[in-house]
Amino acid sequence: MERSLSMELVRVTEAAAVAAARWMGRGLKNEADDAATEAMRTVFDTIPMEGIVVIGEGEMDEAPMLYIGEELGTGHGPAVDIAVDPVEGTNIVAAGGWNALAVLAVADKGNLLNAPDMYMDKIAVGPEAVGKIDIDASVTDNLMAVAKAKNKSVSDLVASVLNRERHAAIIEEIREAGARIKLIEDGDVAAAINTAFDDTGVDILFGRGGAPEGVIAAVGLKCLGGEIQGRLVPSNDEERERCIKMGIDVDKVLMMDDLVKGDDCIFAATGVTDGELMDGVQFKGTYCRTQSIVMRSKSGTIRFVEGRHSMKKKPLLVMQD
């Protein structure tokens, strides 16, 4: 991939975040998602690349969502796989909550797992604990391994877990082990990425969330030198059969190289609402401010980008003819 693609992709997440932020706190999650999706598509189609969506928001007959198999870009430039989540945390935006992102991941063609839209069990950590976790080990054993790797006591660790009834046993074991918990309502991509930044205070992610989000998080953690492991969890025979048709072993533990192959991938995200890592969109009359992160695994570069955008000159964050 070309180096300049990183900054082009930030333009995509910025546009999606600004569009979604207009709906913050209004209780209308679908409207926020629709606005972000359309903004993403508009900017994507100005970028010099041959992109194809391998993880999107639906199948081809579900337009206007960014559907699996949709072609994006100008049709000239590098051939890439694209994973998108125009709003990671639509419920967060609707409620005006914490940590909603516009997020995408890109890799060379054929290098992203085309993860089916189903649940995935996940465990994720930052660079210090790479190689120390095991999704098949107990919660307690993983906490002890991470504590040792980070030279902390278990009681100093913070585990991030989606606040769901299905995680009751995980939450109980974390507490019995003596670690602390940050319960999140939505947005486990942000939670996974946060494990790689000391300033967020998060050491490990546990729990079951969406498989597509697992792939996007894997790209981010690959850029950061972290690790995520996952296992697909089909909820019925139909979902299991779909995995078989896609050539995916549902019983296999999916490691980093299963989720994203190769040494070159890009992760970009812009805050829609405030979070530990980035501020959300702030509207200031005729302009707005955004905070984004963009990372490339091949170079190891991590950029935090603050943008000030004229809403008069670029109302859709693209130049108008």
Number of C-alpha atoms within 10 A of each C-alpha: 18 9 11 9 17 19 15 16 23 26 22 30 34 33 30 35 34 29 29 31 28 18 23 23 16 14 16 15 20 15 17 26 28 19 21 29 27 19 24 29 20 19 24 22 17 15 20 19 21 19 27 22 20 27 30 26 22 15 14 14 9 11 11 13 20 27 20 21 17 17 20 24 21 14 15 11 15 17 18 23 25 28 29 26 27 34 33 25 26 27 22 23 28 22 16 19 19 21 27 34 35 33 34 30 27 29 26 20 17 15 21 27 22 22 23 21 17 16 21 24 19 23 25 31 30 26 17 19 23 15 14 16 23 17 20 13 9 13 21 18 15 20 25 21 18 25 20 15 15 16 11 12 14 20 15 14 22 21 24 26 27 21 15 15 8 11 14 11 11 16 26 11 14 22 15 11 16 16 20 18 18 16 14 15 16 22 22 27 27 23 29 31 28 25 28 25 17 10 10 15 17 24 27 27 26 24 21 22 23 20 25 26 26 29 27 29 27 30 34 31 27 29 24 22 17 24 29 30 24 28 22 28 18 18 10 8 9 10 18 19 14 13 18 12 10 12 9 18 14 17 9 11 17 23 15 18 16 17 24 26 18 14 15 19 26 26 28 31 33 34 31 38 26 18 17 16 20 22 21 23 25 18 16 12 9 11 15 15 17 24 23 27 20 24 26 26 21 15 12 13 12 15 14 15 16 15 15 13 21 16 15 11 13 12 16 20 21 15 9 8 3
